[in-house]
């Protein structure tokens, strides 16, 4: 299901002509924001269906449901209509969608809650053909806007509302019977062994982006025009994945002279999906011009590209979007170009019901859950031919229903219009998030896109503190589920900071869903983890769920001397395991922010009930916690807290174990890179014997030095328990002299506050 309201009026209304905009305030502004796709009520009406050369009055009303600062109203006329007098207060100018040239009147400005604006203008018809007047209203936020449609078929002398339909229509039967009904088997009169004459070409359409693209897997017939006995079928087949075809037949036409009069006709179906008129379930057809007198043995090129704004163009766009979903998904499940469910026989086909003059409140997949008058199908809005991801999204619902053997997951709080950052239920978020992921992944995209006039939503780079998500977190948020699936599937170079580490591929996502049929993203996570063999792979998958706020906590592993750069919101939870009985330390430093601060705690358990905290004030005093050498190899759980109540910048966190002991009267040269913040060594000291330690930067960096004494009663010690020297600044040596009060192994800790490079660490 998708989130767009669309109003349509296809009859005369009797509204008077005029050029004024009337405003009527009926209520105060409200702070609560509306759901994108449900912010405005929009209508568009023509007072008559104008023939060529005639005029008509177009009336548009826009009612805001909430206060909005930048309401954009676009009123687009197709190529065979133009403005005589656009509504007053609007700006007029040319626009293009695909390669369709539009005459646009527009206005942007604020609206109050429950305010109604009326726009009235005069249009004229300039050429015969279909004419869709589209009105699009948005408040500038990402997501779909609201639309209204007035559709008229313009004639040279007489016009009518709606699209032209045949006087007699053969109904398309249910999918199991459809394909035999439209004659898909090779006719007995067509002897392929005698095929010596061929027709080849491309069936194409103009995409919304304005490029020419072939229409894949479209069923075709090559026909011979015979005025006396009726047209003959010469060959049957379908376009390939690029929209190209080659059909050959016996070119011997002994009943006629001068060769065969050939044309190609197409039908909007194949074995896996079809596009049908929702009012009568009829398939759409097209026909090329007749090529006369094709001689035996010839190879004739017959291409087809429908006119901009035509029904064929919209049909082909939807048909091609369905192919993108089918091609991607069947490839992911290891059944490329086959049935939606591998091994299913017969394979289900999904009818997609669409017409350029047919509207519904939102696109929807209707699944048959009991006795049904018709099988599973998808219903689309008139303008959804402009929204390829909307088509793929609804096919995602069909795929889930089919893969689950009709046991579609329970999805409470999922009715009506929703937005992808709204709290619904885990079942709703799972089913909608899956469909959104499939649509975006099928196109190799990172954004959920609607029509060309709508702002897209970035699913790839959304994490805990992404402003557009308004703090919406958890497994009951559609967009968070879709983002998690994207991060599980993708890899470099699309992995973003901070926890997008997984690279399982869309194949893994699709196979887990098909095999385990999860009802929520939590069930999917458990099934996914069960199928990942390596601990590192499991950690990477868990990181993706945390990245997308599905899980409220994630204990990210800290490895020896592998620093991590992380945001201060939310608080960072980590795990580390010491390898041997020696001193170790974990430290954190806020990046490039001397006026803000982060604190460090270290716990023995995941529940954070037994811990040591370091809470020095100011980022010029980086916090650290050192683990005593007597504690031995164990697993600990650090946490980095944001102490500044601000979510900008990021912090570095690093864990290090001592790599050796400093002997008396020795000096060693070490180095740290720019992101490194801590180094550690040990020193065996004796009670009452003074000793000095000096750290000297060789490349201008700012270094601090600390010593930590062992304790028989404390397993870890905060910075406040250490002796330190840290006041001299960049490029200056720091020296500390202590007289030990206990004999044993002491920690010698170096903190790098900024800079990088070599330094010496000396013991007197």
Secondary structure, DSSP 8 states (H G I E B T S, - for coil): -----EEE--S----------EEE--S---SS---TTSSEEEEEEESS---BT-EEEEEEEEEESS-EEEEEEEEEE-TTEEEEE--TT-EEEEEEETTEEEEEEEEEEEE-TT-EEEEEEEEEE-SSEEEEEEEEEE-SSBB--EEEEEEEEE-SS--EES----SS------HHHHHHHTT-S--TT--GGG--EEEEEEEEEE-TTS-EEE-TT-EEEEEE--TTT--EEEEEEE--TTSEEEEEE----TTSSS-EEEEEEEESB-SSEEEE-TTT--B-EEE---EEEE-TT-EEE--EE--TT-HHHHHHHHHHHHHHHHHHHHHHTT-TTS-SSTT-SS---EEEE--TT---SS-EEE---SS-SS-SEEE--GGGGG-HHHHHHHHHHHHHHHHTTT-----TT--S---TTSB--HHHHHHHHHHHHHHHHHTT-SEE--STTSB-EE-TT--TT-GGGTT--STTBHHHHHHHHHHHH--TTS--TTT------HHHHHHHHHHH--SSHHHHHHHHHHT--SHHHHHHHHHHHHHTTSSS---EE--BT--EEE-SSS-EEEEEE--SSS-EEEEEEETT-TT--EEEEEESSTT--SEEEE--SSTTS-EEEEE-GGG-S-EEEEEEEE-SS---S-EEEEEEE---B--TTEEEEEEE-TT--EEEEEEEE-TT-EEEEEEEESSS-EEEEEEE---SS-SEEEGGGSEEE--S-TT--EEEEEE-SS-EEEEEEEEEEE--EEEEEEE-
